Every structure is written in structure tokens, then in C-alpha cells.
Amino acid sequence: MTGPRGFAASVAAASAGLRFAWRGQPHLRFEALAGVVAIVLALWLGTGLLAVLVASAIVLVAEMVNTAVEATVDLVSPQRRSLAAAAKDAAAGGVLLAAAFAVVIGLVALGPALWTRVTGVVAP
């Protein structure tokens, strides 16, 4: 679809997908909360905001892709199959990698400023 109606329909469909994931995926809600906490911390410390925003966005996007993969696999393979399980596990592994890297990015971007704020000692 093209034009304003096509765009509006696309936004409506994407919004429905976000609602579906938000309601059904507790990990998405936790990751969103963790991202908000990290953003607030970055604002309070006055540093690392861009890094935290990008890392948080990557984790949330990975979780949305994982949700789509899980739903698709469940649709096409309702019975337990090793290849279906591998697809779901790989998608979940992508989320795990994104989250782990987000933690590392958060520590690098916010750690020194947080250390200084808490201890009063300037981090090296």
C-alpha cells in the first residue's frame, strides 16, 4: 500500500504487534523497564545517553524479532520438532547477546561517572 491510508494501516499493524508483544512477553516489559532505568541514570549522571539509548533499542528490537520468530514457529510447527526448537532457541540467543552487550555498554558508558558520583573519587 502507498499513500496516507497505506501508511496509516502500516502504523496500525505495527502498533498491534507492539501491543501483542507487550501483553504477552514479560521479558519485553522487563527489558523496557531496565532501559528506562538506564536512561534515567544516564540523564542523572549527564553522560552516556546515546550509548544507552542505542543499546536499549537494540535489545527491544531483538525481543520483538524473537517474539515474531516464536509466533511464526508455533504457527507452522505446532508439534515439538528439533528444528523448530532450534529456531526459537537461536532467536532467544540473539536477545541474550543483545542484552549482555547492552550491560557491557552501560557499564562502560555509565560506570566511571556513577563511581565518581557515589564515592567522590574520580575513576581512572
TIMI-2910 file (N, C-alpha, C, CB; in pm, 1 decimal, decimal comma, always signed):
<rs>
+----------+----------+----------+----------+----------+----------+----------+----------+----------+----------+----------+----------+------+
!      n_x !      n_y !      n_z !     ca_x !     ca_y !     ca_z !      c_x !      c_y !      c_z !     cb_x !     cb_y !     cb_z ! resn !
+----------+----------+----------+----------+----------+----------+----------+----------+----------+----------+----------+----------+------+
!    +83,5 !   -118,7 !     +0,0 !     +0,0 !     +0,0 !     +0,0 !    +87,6 !   +124,5 !     +0,0 !    -94,8 !     +0,1 !   +121,1 !  Met !
!    +38,1 !   +225,2 !    -67,6 !   +110,0 !   +352,0 !    -69,6 !    +14,3 !   +462,5 !    -30,6 !   +172,5 !   +379,5 !   -208,8 !  Thr !
!    +70,2 !   +579,0 !     -5,2 !    -12,5 !   +692,8 !    +30,2 !    -47,3 !   +695,4 !   +177,4 !   -137,7 !   +692,2 !    -51,0 !  Gly !
!   -122,5 !   +797,9 !   +217,4 !   -155,4 !   +815,4 !   +359,2 !   -231,3 !   +698,1 !   +420,6 !   -236,2 !   +939,7 !   +376,3 !  Pro !
!   -325,4 !   +640,5 !   +346,1 !   -401,4 !   +527,1 !   +400,9 !   -311,1 !   +406,5 !   +419,8 !   -519,4 !   +490,8 !   +308,7 !  Arg !
!   -220,8 !   +383,9 !   +327,4 !   -127,1 !   +272,9 !   +340,1 !    -34,8 !   +292,6 !   +459,2 !    -45,3 !   +257,4 !   +212,5 !  Gly !
!    +10,9 !   +415,0 !   +478,1 !    +97,3 !   +444,5 !   +591,7 !    +21,8 !   +427,1 !   +722,1 !   +153,3 !   +586,3 !   +581,6 !  Phe !
!    -99,3 !   +476,8 !   +727,5 !   -180,0 !   +463,8 !   +849,9 !   -205,8 !   +317,2 !   +881,4 !   -314,0 !   +539,3 !   +835,6 !  Ala !
!   -232,8 !   +237,4 !   +779,4 !   -255,2 !    +94,4 !   +800,9 !   -128,8 !    +26,5 !   +851,3 !   -302,8 !    +27,4 !   +671,7 !  Ala !
!    -14,5 !    +67,4 !   +798,5 !   +113,0 !    +11,1 !   +843,1 !   +141,1 !    +45,8 !   +988,0 !   +226,8 !    +60,7 !   +755,1 !  Ser !
!   +114,8 !   +170,2 !  +1025,2 !   +135,0 !   +212,6 !  +1164,6 !    +39,3 !   +137,8 !  +1256,9 !   +114,7 !   +365,7 !  +1179,2 !  Val !
!    -83,9 !   +119,2 !  +1212,3 !   -181,6 !    +45,3 !  +1293,3 !   -137,9 !    -99,7 !  +1312,6 !   -320,9 !    +50,0 !  +1227,6 !  Ala !
!    -88,6 !   -163,5 !  +1206,8 !    -43,6 !   -302,3 !  +1217,0 !    +78,5 !   -312,5 !  +1308,3 !    -10,7 !   -359,1 !  +1077,5 !  Ala !
!   +172,5 !   -218,8 !  +1294,4 !   +291,0 !   -219,7 !  +1380,1 !   +253,1 !   -197,1 !  +1526,3 !   +390,8 !   -112,6 !  +1334,3 !  Ala !
!   +158,7 !   -108,5 !  +1549,0 !   +111,1 !    -83,1 !  +1685,6 !    +45,2 !   -207,0 !  +1744,2 !    +12,5 !    +34,6 !  +1687,5 !  Ser !
!    -29,8 !   -279,7 !  +1662,3 !    -91,6 !   -404,4 !  +1708,6 !    +16,3 !   -505,7 !  +1746,1 !   -185,2 !   -463,1 !  +1599,9 !  Ala !
!   +122,8 !   -510,6 !  +1669,1 !   +233,3 !   -600,4 !  +1700,7 !   +300,6 !   -563,1 !  +1831,5 !   +335,1 !   -599,8 !  +1588,7 !  Gly !
!   +318,6 !   -433,3 !  +1854,2 !   +376,6 !   -387,7 !  +1981,0 !   +286,8 !   -424,7 !  +2098,9 !   +399,4 !   -235,7 !  +1978,1 !  Leu !
!   +156,3 !   -405,3 !  +2083,2 !    +61,5 !   -440,5 !  +2190,3 !    +64,0 !   -591,2 !  +2217,4 !    -82,2 !   -395,5 !  +2152,7 !  Arg !
!    +66,3 !   -670,7 !  +2111,4 !    +71,8 !   -815,9 !  +2125,4 !   +194,9 !   -856,7 !  +2205,1 !    +72,3 !   -883,7 !  +1987,4 !  Phe !
!   +309,7 !   -803,2 !  +2169,7 !   +434,1 !   -838,9 !  +2238,2 !   +433,4 !   -787,3 !  +2381,8 !   +555,5 !   -782,7 !  +2162,2 !  Ala !
!   +387,0 !   -665,3 !  +2402,9 !   +385,5 !   -606,4 !  +2537,1 !   +298,9 !   -689,1 !  +2632,0 !   +334,1 !   -461,4 !  +2531,4 !  Trp !
!   +183,0 !   -730,3 !  +2581,8 !    +90,0 !   -806,5 !  +2666,6 !   +137,9 !   -949,0 !  +2692,8 !    -47,6 !   -810,5 !  +2602,2 !  Arg !
!   +203,5 !  -1008,2 !  +2596,3 !   +236,6 !  -1149,6 !  +2606,9 !   +379,3 !  -1183,1 !  +2643,5 !   +206,4 !  -1213,4 !  +2481,9 !  Gly !
!   +467,2 !  -1083,9 !  +2646,5 !   +608,4 !  -1111,9 !  +2668,7 !   +660,0 !  -1039,0 !  +2792,4 !   +690,4 !  -1072,2 !  +2546,0 !  Gln !
!   +664,6 !  -1105,8 !  +2907,0 !   +714,5 !  -1039,5 !  +3028,2 !   +859,2 !   -992,8 !  +3015,3 !   +702,6 !  -1133,0 !  +3146,3 !  Pro !
!   +938,3 !  -1063,9 !  +2933,6 !  +1077,2 !  -1020,6 !  +2915,4 !  +1083,6 !   -884,1 !  +2847,5 !  +1155,2 !  -1124,1 !  +2832,9 !  His !
!   +994,2 !   -859,2 !  +2754,1 !   +991,1 !   -728,8 !  +2687,5 !   +962,2 !   -618,6 !  +2788,5 !   +885,4 !   -727,3 !  +2575,0 !  Leu !
!   +867,9 !   -642,5 !  +2877,0 !   +835,3 !   -541,8 !  +2978,7 !   +954,2 !   -519,1 !  +3072,4 !   +710,9 !   -585,0 !  +3059,8 !  Arg !
!  +1022,3 !   -626,4 !  +3111,9 !  +1140,2 !   -611,7 !  +3197,4 !  +1250,0 !   -534,7 !  +3126,0 !  +1192,3 !   -748,7 !  +3241,2 !  Phe !
!  +1274,9 !   -568,6 !  +2998,9 !  +1380,6 !   -501,2 !  +2922,5 !  +1347,3 !   -353,7 !  +2900,8 !  +1401,4 !   -570,9 !  +2786,9 !  Glu !
!  +1219,9 !   -322,2 !  +2880,7 !  +1180,1 !   -182,1 !  +2867,4 !  +1203,3 !   -107,3 !  +2998,4 !  +1032,1 !   -171,6 !  +2825,4 !  Ala !
!  +1167,7 !   -169,7 !  +3109,9 !  +1191,2 !   -107,6 !  +3240,0 !  +1339,9 !    -87,8 !  +3264,7 !  +1130,3 !   -192,4 !  +3351,7 !  Leu !
!  +1420,3 !   -187,4 !  +3233,1 !  +1565,4 !   -174,7 !  +3250,0 !  +1619,8 !    -60,4 !  +3163,9 !  +1636,0 !   -307,4 !  +3213,6 !  Ala !
!  +1568,1 !    -48,0 !  +3042,9 !  +1610,1 !    +62,1 !  +2955,8 !  +1573,7 !   +197,9 !  +3012,5 !  +1548,4 !    +46,5 !  +2818,9 !  Gly !
!  +1452,5 !   +209,5 !  +3066,7 !  +1410,0 !   +336,4 !  +3127,6 !  +1499,2 !   +370,5 !  +3246,4 !  +1262,0 !   +329,0 !  +3172,4 !  Val !
!  +1529,8 !   +270,9 !  +3329,0 !  +1618,3 !   +294,5 !  +3444,2 !  +1755,2 !   +340,9 !  +3396,2 !  +1632,2 !   +166,2 !  +3530,4 !  Val !
!  +1808,7 !   +276,6 !  +3294,2 !  +1940,0 !   +314,9 !  +3241,5 !  +1936,8 !   +455,7 !  +3181,6 !  +1986,4 !   +213,8 !  +3135,5 !  Ala !
!  +1829,0 !   +490,4 !  +3113,7 !  +1816,7 !   +624,9 !  +3056,4 !  +1810,0 !   +729,8 !  +3166,5 !  +1692,0 !   +634,6 !  +2966,4 !  Ile !
!  +1730,9 !   +704,1 !  +3268,8 !  +1721,8 !   +797,4 !  +3381,9 !  +1858,4 !   +812,1 !  +3448,0 !  +1616,4 !   +748,8 !  +3485,4 !  Val !
!  +1929,4 !   +702,2 !  +3464,5 !  +2063,3 !   +706,4 !  +3523,6 !  +2158,9 !   +787,4 !  +3436,8 !  +2117,7 !   +564,4 !  +3543,3 !  Leu !
!  +2153,6 !   +768,4 !  +3305,9 !  +2239,0 !   +845,0 !  +3214,8 !  +2208,0 !   +994,1 !  +3222,7 !  +2221,4 !   +795,3 !  +3070,8 !  Ala !
!  +2079,9 !  +1027,8 !  +3230,5 !  +2042,3 !  +1169,0 !  +3243,8 !  +2091,1 !  +1226,1 !  +3376,6 !  +1889,6 !  +1185,5 !  +3232,3 !  Leu !
!  +2078,0 !  +1150,4 !  +3484,6 !  +2122,4 !  +1195,1 !  +3616,6 !  +2273,4 !  +1215,0 !  +3620,3 !  +2080,3 !  +1094,6 !  +3723,8 !  Trp !
!  +2345,5 !  +1124,8 !  +3553,7 !  +2491,4 !  +1133,9 !  +3552,3 !  +2542,2 !  +1232,9 !  +3448,3 !  +2551,5 !   +997,5 !  +3526,3 !  Leu !
!  +2459,1 !  +1267,4 !  +3351,7 !  +2499,6 !  +1360,6 !  +3247,1 !  +2597,7 !  +1301,1 !  +3147,9 !  +2559,7 !  +1482,0 !  +3308,7 !  Gly !
!  +2590,7 !  +1171,0 !  +3127,0 !  +2683,1 !  +1106,7 !  +3034,0 !  +2623,7 !   +977,1 !  +2980,4 !  +2817,8 !  +1079,1 !  +3102,3 !  Thr !
!  +2669,4 !   +935,3 !  +2863,6 !  +2635,1 !   +805,3 !  +2809,9 !  +2495,6 !   +787,8 !  +2755,7 !  +2655,5 !   +708,0 !  +2910,9 !  Gly !
!  +2421,1 !   +896,2 !  +2739,0 !  +2281,2 !   +883,4 !  +2697,4 !  +2266,8 !   +816,7 !  +2561,5 !  +2215,5 !  +1019,4 !  +2694,0 !  Leu !
!  +2344,5 !   +856,8 !  +2463,4 !  +2331,8 !   +798,7 !  +2329,6 !  +2362,9 !   +649,3 !  +2331,0 !  +2424,7 !   +870,7 !  +2231,3 !  Leu !
!  +2467,9 !   +611,9 !  +2400,1 !  +2503,8 !   +470,1 !  +2408,1 !  +2392,6 !   +388,9 !  +2473,0 !  +2634,2 !   +452,2 !  +2486,5 !  Ala !
!  +2334,9 !   +441,8 !  +2579,1 !  +2227,3 !   +372,2 !  +2649,2 !  +2102,6 !   +363,5 !  +2561,1 !  +2194,3 !   +443,6 !  +2781,8 !  Val !
!  +2069,6 !   +470,3 !  +2491,8 !  +1953,2 !   +468,2 !  +2401,7 !  +1969,8 !   +363,4 !  +2292,0 !  +1931,9 !   +606,9 !  +2338,5 !  Leu !
!  +2087,3 !   +360,5 !  +2229,7 !  +2110,7 !   +265,0 !  +2121,2 !  +2108,2 !   +121,8 !  +2174,5 !  +2245,5 !   +293,8 !  +2051,6 !  Val !
!  +2176,0 !    +96,9 !  +2285,9 !  +2179,0 !    -37,7 !  +2342,5 !  +2038,8 !    -83,4 !  +2381,7 !  +2272,2 !    -42,4 !  +2464,2 !  Ala !
!  +1962,8 !     +5,2 !  +2443,0 !  +1826,4 !    -29,2 !  +2483,1 !  +1739,3 !    -58,8 !  +2361,6 !  +1764,8 !    +84,3 !  +2565,5 !  Ser !
!  +1752,3 !    +21,5 !  +2258,7 !  +1674,0 !     -0,2 !  +2136,9 !  +1708,3 !   -133,5 !  +2072,8 !  +1697,6 !   +113,2 !  +2037,3 !  Ala !
!  +1835,5 !   -168,7 !  +2070,2 !  +1876,3 !   -296,1 !  +2009,0 !  +1816,4 !   -413,4 !  +2085,5 !  +2030,4 !   -308,2 !  +2005,3 !  Ile !
!  +1816,9 !   -406,6 !  +2217,5 !  +1759,0 !   -514,5 !  +2297,6 !  +1609,1 !   -526,4 !  +2270,8 !  +1784,7 !   -490,4 !  +2447,7 !  Val !
!  +1538,8 !   -413,9 !  +2267,6 !  +1393,9 !   -417,9 !  +2244,5 !  +1360,8 !   -468,2 !  +2104,0 !  +1333,0 !   -278,8 !  +2265,6 !  Leu !
!  +1437,9 !   -426,8 !  +2005,2 !  +1415,9 !   -475,4 !  +1868,7 !  +1443,4 !   -625,6 !  +1862,4 !  +1506,3 !   -399,0 !  +1767,4 !  Val !
!  +1550,4 !   -670,7 !  +1926,8 !  +1580,6 !   -814,1 !  +1928,2 !  +1466,6 !   -893,1 !  +1993,0 !  +1712,9 !   -840,5 !  +2003,2 !  Ala !
!  +1410,3 !   -839,7 !  +2099,4 !  +1298,1 !   -907,6 !  +2165,9 !  +1175,2 !   -912,4 !  +2075,7 !  +1263,2 !   -837,1 !  +2298,1 !  Glu !
!  +1149,8 !   -807,4 !  +2001,0 !  +1036,8 !   -808,0 !  +1907,8 !  +1058,3 !   -911,2 !  +1797,1 !  +1016,6 !   -667,8 !  +1846,7 !  Met !
!  +1180,3 !   -920,1 !  +1744,9 !  +1209,8 !  -1020,9 !  +1642,5 !  +1193,6 !  -1160,8 !  +1701,9 !  +1353,6 !  -1002,0 !  +1585,9 !  Val !
!  +1241,5 !  -1180,7 !  +1823,4 !  +1225,3 !  -1308,7 !  +1891,3 !  +1077,5 !  -1345,0 !  +1904,9 !  +1291,8 !  -1304,6 !  +2029,4 !  Asn !
!   +995,7 !  -1248,4 !  +1941,6 !   +852,3 !  -1272,0 !  +1954,5 !   +792,6 !  -1313,3 !  +1820,8 !   +781,7 !  -1147,0 !  +2007,8 !  Thr !
!   +833,2 !  -1246,8 !  +1713,8 !   +782,7 !  -1281,4 !  +1580,7 !   +827,0 !  -1421,2 !  +1539,8 !   +830,2 !  -1179,1 !  +1477,2 !  Ala !
!   +951,4 !  -1455,9 !  +1566,6 !  +1000,9 !  -1589,2 !  +1533,2 !   +923,2 !  -1695,2 !  +1611,4 !  +1152,3 !  -1600,0 !  +1562,8 !  Val !
!   +905,6 !  -1672,1 !  +1741,1 !   +832,1 !  -1769,7 !  +1823,2 !   +689,3 !  -1789,2 !  +1772,3 !   +829,2 !  -1724,5 !  +1970,1 !  Glu !
!   +621,5 !  -1680,2 !  +1741,0 !   +483,5 !  -1691,5 !  +1692,3 !   +477,7 !  -1764,1 !  +1558,6 !   +420,0 !  -1552,7 !  +1679,0 !  Ala !
!   +570,9 !  -1734,2 !  +1471,3 !   +573,4 !  -1799,3 !  +1340,0 !   +602,7 !  -1948,0 !  +1352,5 !   +677,5 !  -1733,2 !  +1249,7 !  Thr !
!   +700,0 !  -1982,2 !  +1434,2 !   +733,5 !  -2123,6 !  +1453,5 !   +615,2 !  -2198,5 !  +1514,8 !   +858,6 !  -2138,2 !  +1543,6 !  Val !
!   +550,4 !  -2136,7 !  +1613,8 !   +433,6 !  -2201,4 !  +1675,0 !   +322,0 !  -2222,8 !  +1572,9 !   +381,6 !  -2117,3 !  +1792,6 !  Asp !
!   +308,2 !  -2129,1 !  +1479,3 !   +204,0 !  -2140,6 !  +1377,3 !   +233,3 !  -2253,7 !  +1279,2 !   +189,5 !  -2008,9 !  +1301,8 !  Leu !
!   +356,2 !  -2260,5 !  +1230,8 !   +388,0 !  -2358,0 !  +1125,5 !   +427,3 !  -2494,7 !  +1180,0 !   +499,7 !  -2305,1 !  +1039,3 !  Val !
!   +461,4 !  -2500,6 !  +1308,3 !   +503,1 !  -2627,9 !  +1366,9 !   +444,2 !  -2643,4 !  +1506,5 !   +656,9 !  -2637,7 !  +1372,3 !  Ser !
!   +313,2 !  -2670,2 !  +1515,7 !   +250,2 !  -2679,5 !  +1647,3 !   +303,6 !  -2795,4 !  +1731,6 !   +101,2 !  -2694,1 !  +1631,0 !  Pro !
!   +351,9 !  -2901,6 !  +1666,4 !   +409,2 !  -3012,1 !  +1741,8 !   +558,6 !  -2985,8 !  +1765,4 !   +387,6 !  -3146,9 !  +1666,9 !  Gln !
!   +613,0 !  -3046,9 !  +1868,0 !   +753,0 !  -3026,2 !  +1906,1 !   +845,0 !  -3091,5 !  +1802,1 !   +780,9 !  -3084,5 !  +2048,2 !  Arg !
!   +932,3 !  -3011,1 !  +1745,3 !  +1030,5 !  -3060,3 !  +1647,9 !  +1164,1 !  -2996,2 !  +1679,1 !   +986,5 !  -3029,1 !  +1500,7 !  Arg !
!  +1269,9 !  -3068,7 !  +1657,0 !  +1402,6 !  -3018,9 !  +1693,5 !  +1440,5 !  -2894,0 !  +1613,9 !  +1507,0 !  -3127,7 !  +1671,6 !  Ser !
!  +1405,9 !  -2887,8 !  +1487,6 !  +1440,0 !  -2770,7 !  +1406,9 !  +1360,5 !  -2648,0 !  +1450,8 !  +1414,7 !  -2799,2 !  +1258,6 !  Leu !
!  +1234,8 !  -2668,2 !  +1487,7 !  +1153,4 !  -2557,5 !  +1538,9 !  +1211,7 !  -2506,5 !  +1670,2 !  +1006,1 !  -2601,9 !  +1558,8 !  Ala !
!  +1251,4 !  -2598,5 !  +1756,6 !  +1313,1 !  -2559,2 !  +1883,6 !  +1443,9 !  -2484,5 !  +1859,2 !  +1338,2 !  -2682,8 !  +1972,1 !  Ala !
!  +1521,3 !  -2530,0 !  +1761,4 !  +1648,2 !  -2463,2 !  +1730,4 !  +1624,7 !  -2320,1 !  +1682,5 !  +1725,9 !  -2542,2 !  +1623,7 !  Ala !
!  +1521,6 !  -2299,8 !  +1602,0 !  +1491,0 !  -2164,4 !  +1553,3 !  +1453,2 !  -2073,3 !  +1669,6 !  +1376,3 !  -2168,3 !  +1449,2 !  Ala !
!  +1369,5 !  -2123,5 !  +1759,3 !  +1328,2 !  -2043,4 !  +1874,9 !  +1446,1 !  -2016,9 !  +1968,0 !  +1215,5 !  -2114,0 !  +1951,5 !  Lys !
!  +1529,3 !  -2117,9 !  +1988,3 !  +1646,4 !  -2101,0 !  +2075,1 !  +1745,4 !  -2000,9 !  +2016,1 !  +1715,8 !  -2235,9 !  +2097,7 !  Asp !
!  +1764,1 !  -2005,5 !  +1885,1 !  +1856,6 !  -1912,0 !  +1821,1 !  +1806,2 !  -1768,2 !  +1834,0 !  +1875,8 !  -1948,6 !  +1672,8 !  Ala !
!  +1676,8 !  -1749,2 !  +1815,5 !  +1620,4 !  -1614,5 !  +1830,6 !  +1635,9 !  -1566,0 !  +1974,5 !  +1471,4 !  -1613,0 !  +1789,6 !  Ala !
!  +1610,4 !  -1654,1 !  +2070,4 !  +1628,1 !  -1616,8 !  +2211,2 !  +1775,3 !  -1589,6 !  +2241,8 !  +1574,3 !  -1728,1 !  +2303,9 !  Ala !
!  +1864,2 !  -1665,2 !  +2179,2 !  +2007,2 !  -1639,9 !  +2195,5 !  +2047,2 !  -1502,5 !  +2144,7 !  +2087,4 !  -1746,0 !  +2123,5 !  Gly !
!  +1984,0 !  -1457,5 !  +2038,2 !  +2010,1 !  -1322,8 !  +1987,7 !  +1972,0 !  -1216,5 !  +2089,6 !  +1934,4 !  -1299,4 !  +1858,0 !  Gly !
!  +1860,2 !  -1238,2 !  +2157,3 !  +1818,4 !  -1144,8 !  +2261,7 !  +1918,7 !  -1147,3 !  +2376,8 !  +1676,3 !  -1179,5 !  +2312,7 !  Val !
!  +1962,6 !  -1266,8 !  +2414,3 !  +2060,2 !  -1278,6 !  +2521,8 !  +2189,4 !  -1205,1 !  +2487,9 !  +2089,5 !  -1425,1 !  +2550,5 !  Leu !
!  +2238,0 !  -1220,7 !  +2365,4 !  +2358,5 !  -1148,8 !  +2323,4 !  +2337,8 !   -997,9 !  +2327,5 !  +2399,5 !  -1191,8 !  +2182,7 !  Leu !
!  +2225,1 !   -952,9 !  +2276,1 !  +2197,2 !   -808,9 !  +2276,5 !  +2192,6 !   -755,4 !  +2419,0 !  +2064,3 !   -779,1 !  +2204,5 !  Ala !
!  +2128,4 !   -828,2 !  +2508,7 !  +2118,2 !   -784,5 !  +2648,1 !  +2254,6 !   -784,3 !  +2715,8 !  +2021,5 !   -874,7 !  +2725,4 !  Ala !
!  +2334,5 !   -886,4 !  +2689,9 !  +2468,4 !   -891,7 !  +2750,8 !  +2554,1 !   -775,5 !  +2703,0 !  +2537,8 !  -1025,3 !  +2717,9 !  Ala !
!  +2551,7 !   -747,5 !  +2573,6 !  +2628,2 !   -634,7 !  +2522,7 !  +2574,2 !   -501,9 !  +2575,0 !  +2627,1 !   -635,2 !  +2370,8 !  Phe !
!  +2443,2 !   -494,0 !  +2593,5 !  +2384,8 !   -371,4 !  +2649,4 !  +2435,8 !   -347,2 !  +2791,4 !  +2230,5 !   -379,7 !  +2648,9 !  Ala !
!  +2448,8 !   -453,6 !  +2869,5 !  +2502,9 !   -439,5 !  +3005,3 !  +2647,0 !   -390,1 !  +2998,8 !  +2495,4 !   -574,2 !  +3082,1 !  Val !
!  +2726,6 !   -447,5 !  +2910,6 !  +2866,1 !   -404,0 !  +2896,6 !  +2871,9 !   -257,4 !  +2853,1 !  +2941,3 !   -493,3 !  +2794,4 !  Val !
!  +2790,0 !   -221,3 !  +2756,0 !  +2785,7 !    -81,6 !  +2709,8 !  +2745,1 !    +10,2 !  +2824,6 !  +2687,0 !    -65,7 !  +2590,7 !  Ile !
!  +2646,0 !    -30,5 !  +2901,0 !  +2603,3 !    +50,1 !  +3015,2 !  +2714,0 !    +67,4 !  +3117,4 !  +2482,8 !    -12,7 !  +3081,1 !  Gly !
!  +2785,7 !    -39,8 !  +3146,7 !  +2896,3 !    -30,0 !  +3243,3 !  +3006,2 !    +62,2 !  +3193,1 !  +2954,3 !   -168,4 !  +3272,1 !  Leu !
!  +3040,0 !    +51,0 !  +3065,9 !  +3145,1 !   +135,9 !  +3009,3 !  +3099,9 !   +281,5 !  +3002,7 !  +3184,5 !    +86,3 !  +2869,2 !  Val !
!  +2975,9 !   +303,5 !  +2959,9 !  +2927,3 !   +440,8 !  +2940,8 !  +2894,0 !   +510,5 !  +3072,4 !  +2804,6 !   +440,1 !  +2851,9 !  Ala !
!  +2842,2 !   +434,1 !  +3168,2 !  +2793,5 !   +496,0 !  +3291,6 !  +2879,2 !   +466,2 !  +3414,1 !  +2653,9 !   +450,9 !  +3318,0 !  Leu !
!  +2954,3 !   +357,6 !  +3410,4 !  +3030,0 !   +313,2 !  +3526,9 !  +3121,6 !   +417,9 !  +3588,4 !  +3110,3 !   +196,4 !  +3489,9 !  Gly !
!  +3210,1 !   +478,1 !  +3509,7 !  +3301,8 !   +575,9 !  +3569,9 !  +3229,0 !   +694,7 !  +3633,9 !  +3398,4 !   +627,1 !  +3464,5 !  Pro !
!  +3129,0 !   +747,9 !  +3566,4 !  +3055,3 !   +862,0 !  +3622,4 !  +2977,1 !   +820,9 !  +3747,0 !  +2959,4 !   +921,0 !  +3517,3 !  Ala !
!  +2921,4 !   +700,8 !  +3745,6 !  +2849,2 !   +652,1 !  +3863,1 !  +2945,3 !   +631,1 !  +3979,7 !  +2775,0 !   +521,0 !  +3830,8 !  Leu !
!  +3060,7 !   +574,2 !  +3952,4 !  +3162,2 !   +554,5 !  +4056,4 !  +3199,4 !   +688,2 !  +4119,7 !  +3288,0 !   +486,0 !  +3997,9 !  Trp !
!  +3225,4 !   +788,3 !  +4036,3 !  +3262,1 !   +920,7 !  +4086,8 !  +3149,6 !   +980,4 !  +4166,7 !  +3299,7 !  +1013,7 !  +3972,7 !  Thr !
!  +3026,1 !   +968,7 !  +4119,1 !  +2911,2 !  +1025,8 !  +4188,5 !  +2889,7 !   +959,9 !  +4325,6 !  +2785,3 !  +1010,7 !  +4102,6 !  Arg !
!  +2908,7 !   +828,3 !  +4332,1 !  +2882,7 !   +755,1 !  +4455,3 !  +2996,4 !   +767,4 !  +4556,4 !  +2858,5 !   +610,0 !  +4423,9 !  Val !
!  +3120,9 !   +759,1 !  +4507,8 !  +3234,9 !   +758,2 !  +4600,3 !  +3303,1 !   +892,5 !  +4615,6 !  +3335,2 !   +658,6 !  +4555,0 !  Thr !
!  +3284,8 !   +979,6 !  +4518,8 !  +3356,5 !  +1106,4 !  +4521,4 !  +3497,5 !  +1096,5 !  +4467,7 !  +3360,5 !  +1159,1 !  +4660,2 !  Gly !
!  +3537,0 !   +975,1 !  +4427,7 !  +3670,3 !   +950,6 !  +4372,4 !  +3656,6 !   +945,1 !  +4220,1 !  +3733,5 !   +816,9 !  +4429,6 !  Val !
!  +3740,8 !  +1021,7 !  +4152,3 !  +3736,2 !  +1023,5 !  +4006,4 !  +3791,1 !   +891,9 !  +3954,1 !  +3816,3 !  +1143,7 !  +3948,8 !  Val !
!  +3711,8 !   +826,9 !  +3870,0 !  +3753,5 !   +697,6 !  +3812,3 !  +3863,2 !   +722,0 !  +3711,2 !  +3633,6 !   +623,3 !  +3745,6 !  Ala !
!  +3957,1 !   +626,3 !  +3702,4 !  +4068,1 !   +642,2 !  +3604,9 !  +4020,2 !   +641,0 !  +3462,9 !  +4170,9 !   +532,9 !  +3622,6 !  Pro !
+----------+----------+----------+----------+----------+----------+----------+----------+----------+----------+----------+----------+------+
</rs>
